[in-house]
Amino acid sequence: TADILHTAEGKLEISGTGYTPEGAFFKNGEMVPPGLLGPVVGPILRASVLCSDATLQKQDQEWTVLGDTTEGAILVMAEKGGYPHVALRQANPRTDEKPFDSNRKMMSTLHETEGGQFVAYTKGAPESVLDVCTSEMTGQGETPLSRKRKAGLLSLTEEMASKGYRTLAFSVSPKGQMERDMIFLGIVGIKDQVRPEAAKAVQCARGAGIRTLMITGDHRLTALAVGREVGLVRSEGEAVDCRHLDGLDEEDFARAVAKTSVFARAAPEHKVRIVSALKDTGEIVAMTGD
């Protein structure tokens, strides 16, 4: 569920649970009607719809997502803000895209608007999206994105991650430029509910002599919060950002793997290297997920 939204205009909280597109936006405890969400939130909700591949559907009185559940969460957020995804996609057909990959950690799409203009949207890890932005959208219009402001936004991301939120940033280019000279829009905080049986599964595995590791593309602090919740980690030192392991030789890398339970911001090559390091020490390794 997309619970919070941070823009240059401040923080919005979003009510509602699951994939039911019912809820509202609140600022300082006061409900903000969809028509008054402002000039920054609108482009984020458009990006949530257009720069996504998932769809929502209702079956037997229950709303479900076809496709990625993170995209489902932001589609629901857009619907709550008055941006119906089916109609919006029909009116703004996609003409080009750069699919998400684990190295870039973002996805971009190009759309032709009803007026015949081309607009590009990007969503992804905040640090990746910030790297392709040179300005930020505010209530007064577009302003230059300073190094200090970028650092502040990254600090905000860490604060959100430490509370267990997955963070997703958005940007736009009214000139139709994908992933260059874009305008930063804001950051959404998404809550992933840990399955109630997960902690018990980790405990049972430990009792059977099986060591469980978590490898994820999420922010380290988000992964750490989830790892603590399911009983994978007891101290902060057991979670590591994989980018900090890139310069290690094989011996040092193996030592790091031996004492790490949560690997964050992992790319596909990190997953292969971790499994290889475990096998090189004689471990039998099983892996689930992608």
C-alpha positions as a Python dict, from the first residue, in 0.01 Angstrom:
ca = {
    (1, 'T'): (0, 0, 0),
    (2, 'A'): (127, 351, -92),
    (3, 'D'): (92, 528, 242),
    (4, 'I'): (289, 853, 215),
    (5, 'L'): (395, 1094, -56),
    (6, 'H'): (672, 1354, -19),
    (7, 'T'): (707, 1644, -264),
    (8, 'A'): (860, 1991, -254),
    (9, 'E'): (523, 2103, -115),
    (10, 'G'): (546, 1875, 190),
    (11, 'K'): (412, 1541, 306),
    (12, 'L'): (79, 1380, 222),
    (13, 'E'): (-63, 1075, 395),
    (14, 'I'): (-288, 836, 202),
    (15, 'S'): (-567, 635, 362),
    (16, 'G'): (-707, 300, 251),
    (17, 'T'): (-583, -58, 261),
    (18, 'G'): (-499, -324, 8),
    (19, 'Y'): (-581, -279, -361),
    (20, 'T'): (-929, -136, -315),
    (21, 'P'): (-912, 206, -488),
    (22, 'E'): (-1088, 383, -204),
    (23, 'G'): (-917, 635, 21),
    (24, 'A'): (-811, 996, 49),
    (25, 'F'): (-509, 1225, 76),
    (26, 'F'): (-440, 1412, 400),
    (27, 'K'): (-209, 1703, 480),
    (28, 'N'): (-151, 1786, 848),
    (29, 'G'): (-455, 1573, 933),
    (30, 'E'): (-687, 1759, 694),
    (31, 'M'): (-833, 1582, 392),
    (32, 'V'): (-728, 1727, 56),
    (33, 'P'): (-986, 1677, -225),
    (34, 'P'): (-843, 1534, -550),
    (35, 'G'): (-900, 1863, -732),
    (36, 'L'): (-683, 2050, -480),
    (37, 'L'): (-383, 1818, -467),
    (38, 'G'): (-174, 2078, -650),
    (39, 'P'): (57, 2100, -953),
    (40, 'V'): (320, 1857, -818),
    (41, 'V'): (101, 1564, -711),
    (42, 'G'): (-88, 1546, -1041),
    (43, 'P'): (221, 1460, -1250),
    (44, 'I'): (319, 1193, -992),
    (45, 'L'): (-22, 1029, -1021),
    (46, 'R'): (0, 1044, -1401),
    (47, 'A'): (346, 887, -1386),
    (48, 'S'): (215, 617, -1153),
    (49, 'V'): (-37, 516, -1420),
    (50, 'L'): (157, 570, -1741),
    (51, 'C'): (500, 447, -1628),
    (52, 'S'): (360, 112, -1512),
    (53, 'D'): (253, -216, -1670),
    (54, 'A'): (23, -353, -1398),
    (55, 'T'): (-358, -333, -1406),
    (56, 'L'): (-630, -349, -1142),
    (57, 'Q'): (-931, -575, -1168),
    (58, 'K'): (-1229, -661, -951),
    (59, 'Q'): (-1330, -1024, -914),
    (60, 'D'): (-1594, -1152, -673),
    (61, 'Q'): (-1608, -818, -492),
    (62, 'E'): (-1231, -822, -438),
    (63, 'W'): (-973, -598, -605),
    (64, 'T'): (-657, -769, -730),
    (65, 'V'): (-348, -672, -930),
    (66, 'L'): (-239, -823, -1258),
    (67, 'G'): (136, -769, -1267),
    (68, 'D'): (385, -621, -1022),
    (69, 'T'): (241, -552, -676),
    (70, 'T'): (448, -235, -626),
    (71, 'E'): (298, -96, -946),
    (72, 'G'): (-41, -209, -817),
    (73, 'A'): (11, 2, -503),
    (74, 'I'): (85, 320, -700),
    (75, 'L'): (-203, 254, -941),
    (76, 'V'): (-438, 243, -641),
    (77, 'M'): (-285, 569, -517),
    (78, 'A'): (-353, 729, -856),
    (79, 'E'): (-713, 605, -859),
    (80, 'K'): (-767, 757, -514),
    (81, 'G'): (-642, 1089, -652),
    (82, 'G'): (-886, 1086, -944),
    (83, 'Y'): (-660, 936, -1215),
    (84, 'P'): (-832, 622, -1356),
    (85, 'H'): (-561, 408, -1512),
    (86, 'V'): (-758, 258, -1803),
    (87, 'A'): (-885, 589, -1942),
    (88, 'L'): (-555, 769, -1884),
    (89, 'R'): (-358, 505, -2074),
    (90, 'Q'): (-601, 514, -2365),
    (91, 'A'): (-569, 893, -2388),
    (92, 'N'): (-186, 890, -2361),
    (93, 'P'): (-55, 594, -2563),
    (94, 'R'): (299, 472, -2492),
    (95, 'T'): (531, 521, -2788),
    (96, 'D'): (865, 411, -2639),
    (97, 'E'): (1008, 273, -2316),
    (98, 'K'): (1321, 175, -2126),
    (99, 'P'): (1217, -127, -1917),
    (100, 'F'): (1327, -161, -1555),
    (101, 'D'): (1652, -343, -1497),
    (102, 'S'): (1846, -418, -1180),
    (103, 'N'): (2145, -205, -1277),
    (104, 'R'): (1967, 119, -1366),
    (105, 'K'): (1698, 52, -1099),
    (106, 'M'): (1439, 256, -1288),
    (107, 'M'): (1186, 238, -1570),
    (108, 'S'): (1098, 509, -1823),
    (109, 'T'): (818, 551, -2075),
    (110, 'L'): (739, 801, -2350),
    (111, 'H'): (378, 904, -2423),
    (112, 'E'): (194, 1104, -2684),
    (113, 'T'): (-59, 1334, -2519),
    (114, 'E'): (-399, 1432, -2650),
    (115, 'G'): (-244, 1758, -2772),
    (116, 'G'): (15, 1573, -2981),
    (117, 'Q'): (307, 1650, -2745),
    (118, 'F'): (548, 1388, -2613),
    (119, 'V'): (610, 1350, -2239),
    (120, 'A'): (850, 1110, -2065),
    (121, 'Y'): (809, 968, -1714),
    (122, 'T'): (1056, 776, -1497),
    (123, 'K'): (1006, 584, -1174),
    (124, 'G'): (1260, 395, -969),
    (125, 'A'): (1506, 400, -680),
    (126, 'P'): (1536, 761, -553),
    (127, 'E'): (1915, 776, -594),
    (128, 'S'): (1886, 656, -955),
    (129, 'V'): (1605, 896, -1044),
    (130, 'L'): (1786, 1189, -883),
    (131, 'D'): (2090, 1114, -1099),
    (132, 'V'): (1891, 1191, -1416),
    (133, 'C'): (1724, 1508, -1280),
    (134, 'T'): (1851, 1865, -1306),
    (135, 'S'): (1548, 2042, -1157),
    (136, 'E'): (1253, 1987, -923),
    (137, 'M'): (883, 2062, -956),
    (138, 'T'): (748, 2297, -687),
    (139, 'G'): (423, 2483, -635),
    (140, 'Q'): (584, 2785, -803),
    (141, 'G'): (708, 2585, -1101),
    (142, 'E'): (1039, 2428, -1200),
    (143, 'T'): (1346, 2513, -987),
    (144, 'P'): (1711, 2400, -1016),
    (145, 'L'): (1795, 2088, -816),
    (146, 'S'): (2099, 2175, -603),
    (147, 'R'): (2346, 1928, -457),
    (148, 'K'): (2225, 2023, -110),
    (149, 'R'): (1862, 1951, -202),
    (150, 'K'): (1959, 1613, -352),
    (151, 'A'): (2140, 1524, -30),
    (152, 'G'): (1830, 1623, 167),
    (153, 'L'): (1609, 1402, -48),
    (154, 'L'): (1845, 1107, -2),
    (155, 'S'): (1838, 1163, 375),
    (156, 'L'): (1458, 1163, 358),
    (157, 'T'): (1474, 833, 168),
    (158, 'E'): (1691, 681, 441),
    (159, 'E'): (1452, 804, 710),
    (160, 'M'): (1157, 644, 530),
    (161, 'A'): (1351, 323, 473),
    (162, 'S'): (1443, 299, 842),
    (163, 'K'): (1069, 287, 915),
    (164, 'G'): (1023, -9, 681),
    (165, 'Y'): (901, 181, 375),
    (166, 'R'): (1000, 89, 23),
    (167, 'T'): (1069, 413, -159),
    (168, 'L'): (990, 497, -520),
    (169, 'A'): (1079, 828, -686),
    (170, 'F'): (923, 990, -993),
    (171, 'S'): (1039, 1238, -1257),
    (172, 'V'): (902, 1390, -1576),
    (173, 'S'): (1031, 1548, -1895),
    (174, 'P'): (779, 1765, -2082),
    (175, 'K'): (1030, 1759, -2370),
    (176, 'G'): (1007, 1382, -2399),
    (177, 'Q'): (1366, 1313, -2286),
    (178, 'M'): (1394, 976, -2117),
    (179, 'E'): (1641, 965, -1828),
    (180, 'R'): (1821, 1294, -1894),
    (181, 'D'): (1760, 1654, -1783),
    (182, 'M'): (1438, 1549, -1610),
    (183, 'I'): (1228, 1725, -1346),
    (184, 'F'): (1215, 1553, -1008),
    (185, 'L'): (860, 1513, -874),
    (186, 'G'): (864, 1332, -541),
    (187, 'I'): (898, 1012, -339),
    (188, 'V'): (630, 760, -249),
    (189, 'G'): (656, 539, 60),
    (190, 'I'): (510, 190, 14),
    (191, 'K'): (443, -48, 300),
    (192, 'D'): (494, -417, 227),
    (193, 'Q'): (317, -626, 486),
    (194, 'V'): (534, -917, 597),
    (195, 'R'): (349, -1247, 575),
    (196, 'P'): (261, -1371, 925),
    (197, 'E'): (413, -1712, 855),
    (198, 'A'): (752, -1570, 745),
    (199, 'A'): (910, -1536, 1092),
    (200, 'K'): (805, -1889, 1181),
    (201, 'A'): (956, -2022, 857),
    (202, 'V'): (1291, -1855, 937),
    (203, 'Q'): (1281, -1998, 1289),
    (204, 'C'): (1202, -2351, 1163),
    (205, 'A'): (1484, -2332, 908),
    (206, 'R'): (1729, -2222, 1179),
    (207, 'G'): (1618, -2512, 1397),
    (208, 'A'): (1691, -2751, 1111),
    (209, 'G'): (2044, -2613, 1069),
    (210, 'I'): (1958, -2402, 764),
    (211, 'R'): (2093, -2048, 743),
    (212, 'T'): (1853, -1806, 573),
    (213, 'L'): (1979, -1502, 380),
    (214, 'M'): (1776, -1225, 218),
    (215, 'I'): (1894, -1068, -108),
    (216, 'T'): (1693, -771, -230),
    (217, 'G'): (1706, -466, -453),
    (218, 'D'): (1553, -254, -176),
    (219, 'H'): (1730, 13, 31),
    (220, 'R'): (1948, -129, 308),
    (221, 'L'): (1742, 27, 588),
    (222, 'T'): (1416, -107, 442),
    (223, 'A'): (1571, -453, 415),
    (224, 'L'): (1708, -424, 770),
    (225, 'A'): (1364, -338, 909),
    (226, 'V'): (1208, -639, 734),
    (227, 'G'): (1498, -862, 840),
    (228, 'R'): (1444, -768, 1203),
    (229, 'E'): (1070, -831, 1173),
    (230, 'V'): (1117, -1187, 1050),
    (231, 'G'): (1404, -1267, 1286),
    (232, 'L'): (1685, -1275, 1029),
    (233, 'V'): (1905, -1011, 1192),
    (234, 'R'): (1980, -900, 1544),
    (235, 'S'): (2224, -614, 1473),
    (236, 'E'): (2259, -348, 1205),
    (237, 'G'): (2595, -490, 1098),
    (238, 'E'): (2426, -800, 956),
    (239, 'A'): (2278, -595, 669),
    (240, 'V'): (2497, -461, 389),
    (241, 'D'): (2457, -257, 70),
    (242, 'C'): (2597, -478, -207),
    (243, 'R'): (2763, -180, -375),
    (244, 'H'): (3001, -165, -77),
    (245, 'L'): (3117, -519, -158),
    (246, 'D'): (3213, -450, -519),
    (247, 'G'): (3578, -370, -447),
    (248, 'L'): (3647, -676, -229),
    (249, 'D'): (3864, -964, -348),
    (250, 'E'): (3722, -1315, -327),
    (251, 'E'): (3867, -1389, 17),
    (252, 'D'): (3732, -1070, 176),
    (253, 'F'): (3402, -1114, -5),
    (254, 'A'): (3365, -1466, 138),
    (255, 'R'): (3433, -1332, 488),
    (256, 'A'): (3165, -1064, 440),
    (257, 'V'): (2910, -1323, 322),
    (258, 'A'): (2984, -1539, 626),
    (259, 'K'): (2866, -1268, 866),
    (260, 'T'): (2591, -1102, 658),
    (261, 'S'): (2225, -1206, 661),
    (262, 'V'): (2066, -928, 453),
    (263, 'F'): (2205, -804, 121),
    (264, 'A'): (2043, -485, -13),
    (265, 'R'): (2056, -297, -344),
    (266, 'A'): (2159, -624, -507),
    (267, 'A'): (2207, -656, -883),
    (268, 'P'): (2192, -996, -1060),
    (269, 'E'): (2572, -1030, -1055),
    (270, 'H'): (2573, -984, -677),
    (271, 'K'): (2331, -1276, -640),
    (272, 'V'): (2556, -1502, -848),
    (273, 'R'): (2867, -1395, -655),
    (274, 'I'): (2701, -1456, -315),
    (275, 'V'): (2584, -1805, -413),
    (276, 'S'): (2927, -1886, -560),
    (277, 'A'): (3103, -1769, -242),
    (278, 'L'): (2878, -1990, -28),
    (279, 'K'): (2934, -2294, -251),
    (280, 'D'): (3311, -2236, -250),
    (281, 'T'): (3309, -2286, 129),
    (282, 'G'): (3127, -2619, 92),
    (283, 'E'): (2772, -2498, 159),
    (284, 'I'): (2473, -2650, -18),
    (285, 'V'): (2266, -2357, -147),
    (286, 'A'): (1901, -2330, -245),
    (287, 'M'): (1755, -2005, -379),
    (288, 'T'): (1397, -1886, -426),
    (289, 'G'): (1263, -1578, -604),
    (290, 'D'): (1389, -1433, -929),
}
